[in-house]
Amino acid sequence: MTLIQNMLDSARAAANVLATSSSEARNGALAALAEALVARQTEILAENAADVAEAQKAGRPRAVVDRLALSPKRVEEMAKALREVAALPDPLGEIYDLTTRPNGLVVGRMRISLGVIAMIFESRPNVIPEAGSLCLKTGNAVVLRGGSEAARTNGVLGAILAETLPAAGLPAAAIQVVGDPDRRHVMKLLEARGKIDLLIPRGGESLIRFVDEHARVPVILHYKGVCHVYIDREANLEKGLDILENAKVQRPGVCNAAECLLAHADVAKKFLPRATEVLQASGVELRGCPRSRAIVPAMKEATDADWGAEYLDLILAVKVVDSLDEALAHIARYGSSHTEAIVTENYTNARKFLAAVQSSCVCVNASTRFNDGGQLGLGAEIGISTTRLHAYGPMGLKELTASKFVVLGSGQVRS
Amino acid sequence: MTLIQNMLDSARAAANVLATSSSEARNGALAALAEALVARQTEILAENAADVAEAQKAGRPRAVVDRLALSPKRVEEMAKALREVAALPDPLGEIYDLTTRPNGLVVGRMRISLGVIAMIFESRPNVIPEAGSLCLKTGNAVVLRGGSEAARTNGVLGAILAETLPAAGLPAAAIQVVGDPDRRHVMKLLEARGKIDLLIPRGGESLIRFVDEHARVPVILHYKGVCHVYIDREANLEKGLDILENAKVQRPGVCNAAECLLAHADVAKKFLPRATEVLQASGVELRGCPRSRAIVPAMKEATDADWGAEYLDLILAVKVVDSLDEALAHIARYGSSHTEAIVTENYTNARKFLAAVQSSCVCVNASTRFNDGGQLGLGAEIGISTTRLHAYGPMGLKELTASKFVVLGSGQVRS
């Protein structure tokens, strides 16, 4: 059981090399990794086919198999993502917040790497190149532990990375994949206090809960998204329909999709029938509160379990509220700190919603689907944090760094 | 043993009120607290005198008694610090990093509070108004647990705060002091996962270690300071003497004081005798490596225990190194990620030191004593973090906040 300890020690040594490596070296390695993935895709696809066959034989749900399965197109997408990360500006060494103090000291902050990052994730093998590249770009060593259903795919991806990095002049241990599917290795990672600077779990609710319960290392949770769209009394209902449809239907299986509609009573009579029509055309099942069902009897009855539910599916909870305050109270009680949107033309209500809602992303007249690193301009993201410490919302390159103070003096002493 | 649970539940409710309270309300409360401390100083000093008498009777070290003892002047200083925090700009609600996306979305970040903060600290009762005011200013509720030797002083300070806050229109539970000295309450705090958003321990090494070992809640460590001053081959030796003297002598008992001098071999012969003269005049005991002692035989012999030692006293370890690289390697091995300084006129060496040293504050031609929130322009500080996540170096008001994304649209949906 010293496997994890050895991996973390190698990761620390690699992190120390990466911390002062040049942009050129890190970007060159990313380009080499992209090339290697494409060059060795036959190997990758063969191992992946074996994983997929086993998952099918074991009767795993279709969604799991879909997330697991790779294709030449998906491998090319992985390679493309690596090249895109290489093309992003280097965050390391960036100096910002420079000021000159009264005594002439020039004080600023300089971005540095965090050190050793660990990721525990499920299914999708593309997490390996994705997280690997973001960590490499930011000078962090990373240890990745994927689900057992992708063991062969993860193994070959890990082997390709480990073989390519030294050829590009960087330590093989910069990106390591835990190959052994023994679950005890997960506990070893969670307990490696002092050896892991940040652990990011990515996956379903039970994985996140498990990590949250047992982790002794610093963790940033990427938890569930129970996102609300509130249609204000002074909403432009056309915008409301577009935003609601987009938030619910465009990609219902992701965390920034809407799960609950809150409609102000004064517009509910007009809005709910039209919303029902639009959403039902896309196959959405609506589950309404009694007042919603009084307007649209075709809605199913919502139960207590529907408030705060993360469907990740074509289902929407619907509730009529009497005021913005009631909407805010509902969000505070049932929201998951992920993303909420208000649709309104009223300036004061927009400001109030922006200030009062404490979720990681608050939208005015825009779809909840915009809570995404790429959409918000971060360039890339390793996930969306729903905990406030260090990072809240999409985590891009900057969120994978720390900053130290730099003090440029000319002989100053403190008096 | 539900005391802590009840306090944390009240703290959460208070945090929810504080999160959307006005600057005016929070600053008004700070002014009222300052006034109350001065108005009730007789009471404070009486309780403090009892604590001091007991500590003396128990034979506590003089340094402990000194840190514990209050005077009318110290109470006035507490009140002054509260007024200064009130005068700082409000970080809450600040919107920054605003950009316009190609689709017209205006995206930015808005500062919000963290939620519930806990502090575990030793001796100094002034931590209560200090940390209390910084948390209140940043919209966070705080639960403070001080050392048992200051139980009476902490109790009366807590009572004054709790009575004053509601009169100023804010919840009494915004600042709470754990009065019961039972040590089990500390464990309850450390285990209150989900109820505490950030725990900050402040005190000696054993307290920090205990917290680090047992905490199940997010922690930012304010660990020891083993600060190095490196005199480069191309140092201006006059600047070097001033900086070294200031870093060692000005206030030897604090974490940003220098504990180790590294001198390049090419200047050691010239520098060490003069440094010895200057430091011995202030009563500093020097403990040198063999090469240092060959130059200044009066130095005591350094043992292995001296490298990496935090003396917090008038003692300095001295080592001759052959290169900047050797100095960097020594710092990487024995430093505590706190503060290091290089004295040099060489541009390339200065840049190399700045980039390579990963401590929370890196100084060129300036004293290590500048690693301090006030000196670096943060206005106030709650401590100096030696861990990289969320905050590294002095933690000011901004470091007690999180940021959410705000998205201002005009009906945009994601395609």
Interface residues (C-beta under 8 A of the other chain):
Chain A: N16 A19 T20 G93 T99 R101 L105 V107 M110 I112 L114 G115 R193 D197 L198 D212 E213 R216 P218 N236 E238 K239 D242 I243 E245 N246 A247 Q250 A332 L354 A355 A356 Q358 S359 S360 C361 V362 C363 V364 N365 A366 S367 R369 F370 N371 Q375 L376 G377 T387 R388 L389 H390 Y392 G393 P394 A402 S403 K404 F405 V406 V407 L408 G409 S410 G411 Q412 V413 R414
Chain B: N16 A19 T20 G93 T99 R101 L105 V107 M110 I112 L114 G115 R193 D197 L198 D212 E213 R216 P218 N236 E238 K239 D242 I243 E245 N246 A247 Q250 A332 L354 A355 A356 Q358 S359 S360 C361 V362 C363 V364 N365 A366 S367 R369 F370 N371 Q375 L376 G377 T387 R388 L389 H390 Y392 G393 P394 A402 S403 K404 F405 V406 V407 L408 G409 S410 G411 Q412 V413 R414
